[in-house]
Amino acid sequence: GISHLVESLKINQTLKTLDLYHNIVGPNGGCQLAEMLTINSSIETLLLNNNRLDQSTCKTIVHASNRHENMRHLTLYHPFMSATDREDLRSLDCRGVLEI
């Protein structure tokens, strides 16, 4: 599952793009990915659309991407995200990498 992937990504320093579009990562997996971003400095693009991430998890990921110096592109869209939630996340995106 996602736990094995995250553990591998903590030591992999060559992968630049991680596309997990529509993989049902869920809130727990999303938090694990956010933690991975604090360790892995090579990821530049993280695509997490349609992964059943709740707003709290999305915020955690955005905060982690703000501290990730090489992050260039982050997607967190899901069809049930309200306009208010999208604006809330955009306001947290200090680096301008978020697409929702």
N, CA, C and O atoms as a GROMACS GRO file, in nm:
protein
  400
    1GLY      N    1   0.080  -0.119   0.000
    1GLY     CA    2   0.000   0.000   0.000
    1GLY      C    3   0.085   0.127   0.000
    1GLY      O    4   0.204   0.124  -0.032
    2ILE      N    5   0.022   0.234   0.036
    2ILE     CA    6   0.087   0.365   0.035
    2ILE      C    7   0.202   0.371   0.134
    2ILE      O    8   0.299   0.444   0.111
    3SER      N    9   0.194   0.297   0.243
    3SER     CA   10   0.300   0.299   0.344
    3SER      C   11   0.433   0.252   0.286
    3SER      O   12   0.538   0.311   0.313
    4HIS      N   13   0.429   0.147   0.206
    4HIS     CA   14   0.551   0.095   0.144
    4HIS      C   15   0.608   0.196   0.045
    4HIS      O   16   0.729   0.217   0.039
    5LEU      N   17   0.520   0.256  -0.032
    5LEU     CA   18   0.564   0.356  -0.128
    5LEU      C   19   0.630   0.474  -0.057
    5LEU      O   20   0.737   0.519  -0.097
    6VAL      N   21   0.567   0.523   0.047
    6VAL     CA   22   0.619   0.638   0.121
    6VAL      C   23   0.755   0.606   0.181
    6VAL      O   24   0.846   0.688   0.175
    7GLU      N   25   0.770   0.488   0.238
    7GLU     CA   26   0.900   0.450   0.297
    7GLU      C   27   1.008   0.446   0.190
    7GLU      O   28   1.121   0.490   0.214
    8SER      N   29   0.976   0.396   0.072
    8SER     CA   30   1.072   0.394  -0.039
    8SER      C   31   1.109   0.535  -0.083
    8SER      O   32   1.224   0.564  -0.113
    9LEU      N   33   1.008   0.623  -0.087
    9LEU     CA   34   1.032   0.760  -0.133
    9LEU      C   35   1.116   0.840  -0.034
    9LEU      O   36   1.180   0.938  -0.073
   10LYS      N   37   1.117   0.801   0.090
   10LYS     CA   38   1.199   0.871   0.189
   10LYS      C   39   1.347   0.857   0.158
   10LYS      O   40   1.427   0.943   0.196
   11ILE      N   41   1.386   0.748   0.091
   11ILE     CA   42   1.527   0.728   0.060
   11ILE      C   43   1.559   0.751  -0.088
   11ILE      O   44   1.675   0.767  -0.124
   12ASN      N   45   1.457   0.752  -0.175
   12ASN     CA   46   1.478   0.774  -0.317
   12ASN      C   47   1.499   0.923  -0.341
   12ASN      O   48   1.411   1.004  -0.313
   13GLN      N   49   1.614   0.959  -0.392
   13GLN     CA   50   1.644   1.099  -0.418
   13GLN      C   51   1.657   1.129  -0.568
   13GLN      O   52   1.719   1.229  -0.606
   14THR      N   53   1.599   1.043  -0.653
   14THR     CA   54   1.607   1.065  -0.797
   14THR      C   55   1.471   1.092  -0.861
   14THR      O   56   1.464   1.158  -0.965
   15LEU      N   57   1.364   1.042  -0.803
   15LEU     CA   58   1.231   1.060  -0.860
   15LEU      C   59   1.190   1.206  -0.856
   15LEU      O   60   1.198   1.270  -0.751
   16LYS      N   61   1.147   1.260  -0.969
   16LYS     CA   62   1.108   1.401  -0.979
   16LYS      C   63   0.956   1.419  -0.979
   16LYS      O   64   0.905   1.518  -0.926
   17THR      N   65   0.885   1.325  -1.038
   17THR     CA   66   0.739   1.336  -1.052
   17THR      C   67   0.672   1.213  -0.992
   17THR      O   68   0.710   1.099  -1.021
   18LEU      N   69   0.572   1.237  -0.909
   18LEU     CA   70   0.493   1.129  -0.851
   18LEU      C   71   0.347   1.156  -0.885
   18LEU      O   72   0.287   1.250  -0.834
   19ASP      N   73   0.291   1.073  -0.972
   19ASP     CA   74   0.153   1.087  -1.017
   19ASP      C   75   0.068   0.978  -0.952
   19ASP      O   76   0.073   0.862  -0.992
   20LEU      N   77  -0.008   1.017  -0.851
   20LEU     CA   78  -0.095   0.923  -0.780
   20LEU      C   79  -0.243   0.956  -0.807
   20LEU      O   80  -0.329   0.929  -0.724
   21TYR      N   81  -0.269   1.014  -0.923
   21TYR     CA   82  -0.406   1.050  -0.962
   21TYR      C   83  -0.500   0.932  -0.943
   21TYR      O   84  -0.474   0.823  -0.993
   22HIS      N   85  -0.609   0.956  -0.871
   22HIS     CA   86  -0.720   0.861  -0.855
   22HIS      C   87  -0.674   0.727  -0.797
   22HIS      O   88  -0.705   0.621  -0.852
   23ASN      N   89  -0.603   0.732  -0.685
   23ASN     CA   90  -0.553   0.610  -0.621
   23ASN      C   91  -0.612   0.585  -0.483
   23ASN      O   92  -0.566   0.495  -0.412
   24ILE      N   93  -0.710   0.661  -0.443
   24ILE     CA   94  -0.776   0.646  -0.313
   24ILE      C   95  -0.672   0.645  -0.201
   24ILE      O   96  -0.673   0.558  -0.114
   25VAL      N   97  -0.584   0.743  -0.203
   25VAL     CA   98  -0.478   0.756  -0.103
   25VAL      C   99  -0.539   0.776   0.036
   25VAL      O  100  -0.492   0.717   0.134
   26GLY      N  101  -0.643   0.857   0.046
   26GLY     CA  102  -0.712   0.882   0.172
   26GLY      C  103  -0.633   0.972   0.266
   26GLY      O  104  -0.516   1.002   0.242
   27PRO      N  105  -0.697   1.016   0.374
   27PRO     CA  106  -0.633   1.108   0.467
   27PRO      C  107  -0.505   1.054   0.532
   27PRO      O  108  -0.407   1.127   0.544
   28ASN      N  109  -0.505   0.928   0.572
   28ASN     CA  110  -0.387   0.871   0.635
   28ASN      C  111  -0.269   0.867   0.538
   28ASN      O  112  -0.157   0.906   0.572
   29GLY      N  113  -0.295   0.821   0.416
   29GLY     CA  114  -0.190   0.818   0.314
   29GLY      C  115  -0.142   0.957   0.278
   29GLY      O  116  -0.023   0.978   0.253
   30GLY      N  117  -0.234   1.053   0.274
   30GLY     CA  118  -0.197   1.191   0.245
   30GLY      C  119  -0.103   1.248   0.350
   30GLY      O  120  -0.008   1.318   0.318
   31CYS      N  121  -0.131   1.217   0.476
   31CYS     CA  122  -0.043   1.264   0.584
   31CYS      C  123   0.094   1.198   0.576
   31CYS      O  124   0.196   1.260   0.606
   32GLN      N  125   0.097   1.071   0.535
   32GLN     CA  126   0.225   1.003   0.516
   32GLN      C  127   0.304   1.067   0.402
   32GLN      O  128   0.426   1.082   0.411
   33LEU      N  129   0.235   1.104   0.295
   33LEU     CA  130   0.303   1.172   0.184
   33LEU      C  131   0.356   1.308   0.228
   33LEU      O  132   0.466   1.348   0.188
   34ALA      N  133   0.280   1.380   0.309
   34ALA     CA  134   0.328   1.509   0.360
   34ALA      C  135   0.454   1.490   0.442
   34ALA      O  136   0.549   1.568   0.429
   35GLU      N  137   0.458   1.388   0.524
   35GLU     CA  138   0.578   1.360   0.603
   35GLU      C  139   0.696   1.327   0.512
   35GLU      O  140   0.808   1.371   0.536
   36MET      N  141   0.669   1.248   0.407
   36MET     CA  142   0.774   1.214   0.311
   36MET      C  143   0.835   1.339   0.249
   36MET      O  144   0.956   1.345   0.226
   37LEU      N  145   0.751   1.439   0.221
   37LEU     CA  146   0.802   1.562   0.159
   37LEU      C  147   0.901   1.636   0.249
   37LEU      O  148   0.981   1.715   0.200
   38THR      N  149   0.895   1.611   0.378
   38THR     CA  150   0.991   1.676   0.469
   38THR      C  151   1.127   1.609   0.463
   38THR      O  152   1.227   1.664   0.511
   39ILE      N  153   1.133   1.488   0.404
   39ILE     CA  154   1.257   1.412   0.396
   39ILE      C  155   1.312   1.407   0.253
   39ILE      O  156   1.431   1.424   0.232
   40ASN      N  157   1.225   1.383   0.157
   40ASN     CA  158   1.264   1.369   0.017
   40ASN      C  159   1.271   1.506  -0.048
   40ASN      O  160   1.170   1.577  -0.056
   41SER      N  161   1.388   1.543  -0.095
   41SER     CA  162   1.403   1.676  -0.157
   41SER      C  163   1.400   1.671  -0.309
   41SER      O  164   1.410   1.776  -0.373
   42SER      N  165   1.385   1.553  -0.368
   42SER     CA  166   1.391   1.545  -0.514
   42SER      C  167   1.256   1.563  -0.583
   42SER      O  168   1.252   1.603  -0.699
   43ILE      N  169   1.146   1.534  -0.514
   43ILE     CA  170   1.014   1.545  -0.577
   43ILE      C  171   0.987   1.690  -0.617
   43ILE      O  172   0.994   1.781  -0.534
   44GLU      N  173   0.956   1.710  -0.744
   44GLU     CA  174   0.923   1.843  -0.796
   44GLU      C  175   0.774   1.854  -0.829
   44GLU      O  176   0.717   1.963  -0.823
   45THR      N  177   0.713   1.742  -0.864
   45THR     CA  178   0.573   1.740  -0.903
   45THR      C  179   0.502   1.628  -0.827
   45THR      O  180   0.545   1.513  -0.830
   46LEU      N  181   0.394   1.664  -0.758
   46LEU     CA  182   0.314   1.567  -0.684
   46LEU      C  183   0.168   1.586  -0.726
   46LEU      O  184   0.108   1.689  -0.698
   47LEU      N  185   0.113   1.485  -0.794
   47LEU     CA  186  -0.022   1.491  -0.847
   47LEU      C  187  -0.113   1.401  -0.763
   47LEU      O  188  -0.100   1.278  -0.766
   48LEU      N  189  -0.203   1.464  -0.688
   48LEU     CA  190  -0.288   1.391  -0.594
   48LEU      C  191  -0.437   1.415  -0.617
   48LEU      O  192  -0.516   1.407  -0.523
   49ASN      N  193  -0.476   1.443  -0.740
   49ASN     CA  194  -0.617   1.466  -0.769
   49ASN      C  195  -0.700   1.340  -0.740
   49ASN      O  196  -0.654   1.228  -0.760
   50ASN      N  197  -0.822   1.363  -0.693
   50ASN     CA  198  -0.921   1.256  -0.673
   50ASN      C  199  -0.869   1.142  -0.587
   50ASN      O  200  -0.870   1.026  -0.628
   51ASN      N  201  -0.824   1.175  -0.467
   51ASN     CA  202  -0.769   1.075  -0.377
   51ASN      C  203  -0.838   1.069  -0.241
   51ASN      O  204  -0.782   1.016  -0.145
   52ARG      N  205  -0.958   1.125  -0.233
   52ARG     CA  206  -1.035   1.122  -0.108
   52ARG      C  207  -0.959   1.182   0.009
   52ARG      O  208  -0.962   1.131   0.121
   53LEU      N  209  -0.891   1.292  -0.019
   53LEU     CA  210  -0.820   1.365   0.086
   53LEU      C  211  -0.914   1.466   0.149
   53LEU      O  212  -0.982   1.540   0.077
   54ASP      N  213  -0.920   1.471   0.280
   54ASP     CA  214  -1.004   1.570   0.345
   54ASP      C  215  -0.930   1.705   0.352
   54ASP      O  216  -0.811   1.712   0.321
   55GLN      N  217  -1.000   1.808   0.391
   55GLN     CA  218  -0.943   1.943   0.392
   55GLN      C  219  -0.822   1.953   0.485
   55GLN      O  220  -0.723   2.019   0.452
   56SER      N  221  -0.830   1.890   0.599
   56SER     CA  222  -0.720   1.894   0.694
   56SER      C  223  -0.594   1.831   0.635
   56SER      O  224  -0.484   1.883   0.651
   57THR      N  225  -0.610   1.720   0.567
   57THR     CA  226  -0.496   1.653   0.503
   57THR      C  227  -0.440   1.738   0.390
   57THR      O  228  -0.318   1.748   0.374
   58CYS      N  229  -0.528   1.799   0.312
   58CYS     CA  230  -0.482   1.888   0.204
   58CYS      C  231  -0.398   2.002   0.261
   58CYS      O  232  -0.296   2.039   0.205
   59LYS      N  233  -0.442   2.058   0.373
   59LYS     CA  234  -0.366   2.166   0.437
   59LYS      C  235  -0.230   2.117   0.481
   59LYS      O  236  -0.130   2.187   0.465
   60THR      N  237  -0.225   1.998   0.537
   60THR     CA  238  -0.098   1.940   0.581
   60THR      C  239  -0.003   1.924   0.463
   60THR      O  240   0.116   1.953   0.474
   61ILE      N  241  -0.055   1.878   0.350
   61ILE     CA  242   0.028   1.861   0.230
   61ILE      C  243   0.076   1.995   0.177
   61ILE      O  244   0.192   2.009   0.138
   62VAL      N  245  -0.012   2.094   0.175
   62VAL     CA  246   0.029   2.228   0.128
   62VAL      C  247   0.138   2.286   0.218
   62VAL      O  248   0.235   2.342   0.169
   63HIS      N  249   0.122   2.272   0.349
   63HIS     CA  250   0.225   2.321   0.441
   63HIS      C  251   0.359   2.250   0.416
   63HIS      O  252   0.464   2.315   0.416
   64ALA      N  253   0.356   2.120   0.393
   64ALA     CA  254   0.479   2.045   0.364
   64ALA      C  255   0.540   2.091   0.232
   64ALA      O  256   0.662   2.102   0.222
   65SER      N  257   0.456   2.118   0.132
   65SER     CA  258   0.510   2.164   0.003
   65SER      C  259   0.572   2.303   0.014
   65SER      O  260   0.664   2.336  -0.060
   66ASN      N  261   0.521   2.384   0.106
   66ASN     CA  262   0.580   2.517   0.127
   66ASN      C  263   0.724   2.507   0.177
   66ASN      O  264   0.806   2.594   0.148
   67ARG      N  265   0.753   2.402   0.252
   67ARG     CA  266   0.887   2.384   0.308
   67ARG      C  267   0.978   2.303   0.216
   67ARG      O  268   1.097   2.286   0.244
   68HIS      N  269   0.923   2.254   0.107
   68HIS     CA  270   0.996   2.168   0.013
   68HIS      C  271   1.054   2.256  -0.098
   68HIS      O  272   0.982   2.298  -0.188
   69GLU      N  273   1.182   2.282  -0.091
   69GLU     CA  274   1.244   2.382  -0.180
   69GLU      C  275   1.237   2.349  -0.328
   69GLU      O  276   1.243   2.441  -0.411
   70ASN      N  277   1.225   2.222  -0.365
   70ASN     CA  278   1.223   2.186  -0.506
   70ASN      C  279   1.083   2.166  -0.563
   70ASN      O  280   1.068   2.141  -0.683
   71MET      N  281   0.981   2.176  -0.480
   71MET     CA  282   0.844   2.154  -0.528
   71MET      C  283   0.806   2.261  -0.630
   71MET      O  284   0.819   2.381  -0.604
   72ARG      N  285   0.760   2.215  -0.747
   72ARG     CA  286   0.721   2.306  -0.855
   72ARG      C  287   0.573   2.298  -0.889
   72ARG      O  288   0.514   2.394  -0.939
   73HIS      N  289   0.511   2.181  -0.860
   73HIS     CA  290   0.372   2.161  -0.902
   73HIS      C  291   0.304   2.061  -0.808
   73HIS      O  292   0.354   1.950  -0.788
   74LEU      N  293   0.192   2.101  -0.752
   74LEU     CA  294   0.115   2.017  -0.661
   74LEU      C  295  -0.031   2.027  -0.700
   74LEU      O  296  -0.085   2.137  -0.713
   75THR      N  297  -0.096   1.912  -0.721
   75THR     CA  298  -0.240   1.913  -0.750
   75THR      C  299  -0.313   1.838  -0.639
   75THR      O  300  -0.270   1.732  -0.594
   76LEU      N  301  -0.426   1.895  -0.596
   76LEU     CA  302  -0.505   1.837  -0.488
   76LEU      C  303  -0.655   1.838  -0.519
   76LEU      O  304  -0.737   1.821  -0.428
   77TYR      N  305  -0.692   1.857  -0.643
   77TYR     CA  306  -0.833   1.870  -0.679
   77TYR      C  307  -0.913   1.744  -0.648
   77TYR      O  308  -0.864   1.632  -0.665
   78HIS      N  309  -1.034   1.763  -0.602
   78HIS     CA  310  -1.134   1.657  -0.601
   78HIS      C  311  -1.270   1.724  -0.622
   78HIS      O  312  -1.290   1.837  -0.579
   79PRO      N  313  -1.364   1.655  -0.686
   79PRO     CA  314  -1.489   1.718  -0.728
   79PRO      C  315  -1.579   1.766  -0.616
   79PRO      O  316  -1.670   1.846  -0.640
   80PHE      N  317  -1.557   1.721  -0.496
   80PHE     CA  318  -1.644   1.762  -0.385
   80PHE      C  319  -1.583   1.874  -0.302
   80PHE      O  320  -1.639   1.912  -0.199
   81MET      N  321  -1.469   1.928  -0.345
   81MET     CA  322  -1.406   2.038  -0.273
   81MET      C  323  -1.483   2.167  -0.301
   81MET      O  324  -1.504   2.204  -0.416
   82SER      N  325  -1.523   2.233  -0.195
   82SER     CA  326  -1.600   2.356  -0.212
   82SER      C  327  -1.510   2.470  -0.258
   82SER      O  328  -1.388   2.464  -0.244
   83ALA      N  329  -1.571   2.573  -0.312
   83ALA     CA  330  -1.496   2.692  -0.354
   83ALA      C  331  -1.425   2.754  -0.235
   83ALA      O  332  -1.313   2.803  -0.247
   84THR      N  333  -1.490   2.754  -0.120
   84THR     CA  334  -1.430   2.808   0.002
   84THR      C  335  -1.306   2.728   0.041
   84THR      O  336  -1.204   2.786   0.078
   85ASP      N  337  -1.315   2.596   0.034
   85ASP     CA  338  -1.200   2.512   0.066
   85ASP      C  339  -1.085   2.534  -0.032
   85ASP      O  340  -0.969   2.537   0.008
   86ARG      N  341  -1.117   2.549  -0.160
   86ARG     CA  342  -1.012   2.576  -0.260
   86ARG      C  343  -0.943   2.708  -0.230
   86ARG      O  344  -0.820   2.716  -0.235
   87GLU      N  345  -1.019   2.811  -0.198
   87GLU     CA  346  -0.960   2.941  -0.167
   87GLU      C  347  -0.876   2.934  -0.039
   87GLU      O  348  -0.771   2.998  -0.030
   88ASP      N  349  -0.923   2.858   0.058
   88ASP     CA  350  -0.848   2.840   0.182
   88ASP      C  351  -0.712   2.778   0.153
   88ASP      O  352  -0.611   2.823   0.207
   89LEU      N  353  -0.708   2.675   0.069
   89LEU     CA  354  -0.581   2.611   0.035
   89LEU      C  355  -0.491   2.704  -0.045
   89LEU      O  356  -0.371   2.710  -0.022
   90ARG      N  357  -0.550   2.777  -0.139
   90ARG     CA  358  -0.469   2.873  -0.216
   90ARG      C  359  -0.403   2.977  -0.126
   90ARG      O  360  -0.291   3.019  -0.152
   91SER      N  361  -0.474   3.017  -0.022
   91SER     CA  362  -0.419   3.118   0.069
   91SER      C  363  -0.300   3.063   0.148
   91SER      O  364  -0.218   3.140   0.196
   92LEU      N  365  -0.290   2.932   0.161
   92LEU     CA  366  -0.180   2.869   0.234
   92LEU      C  367  -0.058   2.843   0.144
   92LEU      O  368   0.052   2.818   0.194
   93ASP      N  369  -0.078   2.849   0.014
   93ASP     CA  370   0.025   2.815  -0.084
   93ASP      C  371   0.123   2.932  -0.100
   93ASP      O  372   0.103   3.020  -0.184
   94CYS      N  373   0.227   2.933  -0.020
   94CYS     CA  374   0.325   3.043  -0.019
   94CYS      C  375   0.414   3.045  -0.144
   94CYS      O  376   0.470   3.149  -0.178
   95ARG      N  377   0.426   2.932  -0.210
   95ARG     CA  378   0.521   2.921  -0.321
   95ARG      C  379   0.455   2.923  -0.458
   95ARG      O  380   0.524   2.922  -0.560
   96GLY      N  381   0.323   2.925  -0.462
   96GLY     CA  382   0.253   2.931  -0.590
   96GLY      C  383   0.262   2.804  -0.673
   96GLY      O  384   0.264   2.810  -0.796
   97VAL      N  385   0.267   2.688  -0.607
   97VAL     CA  386   0.280   2.561  -0.679
   97VAL      C  387   0.149   2.483  -0.687
   97VAL      O  388   0.141   2.385  -0.760
   98LEU      N  389   0.048   2.526  -0.614
   98LEU     CA  390  -0.076   2.450  -0.600
   98LEU      C  391  -0.171   2.472  -0.716
   98LEU      O  392  -0.195   2.585  -0.759
   99GLU      N  393  -0.224   2.362  -0.766
   99GLU     CA  394  -0.330   2.365  -0.867
   99GLU      C  395  -0.449   2.288  -0.812
   99GLU      O  396  -0.437   2.170  -0.777
  100ILE      N  397  -0.564   2.355  -0.805
  100ILE     CA  398  -0.685   2.288  -0.760
  100ILE      C  399  -0.803   2.331  -0.843
  100ILE      O  400  -0.915   2.285  -0.820
   0.00000   0.00000   0.00000
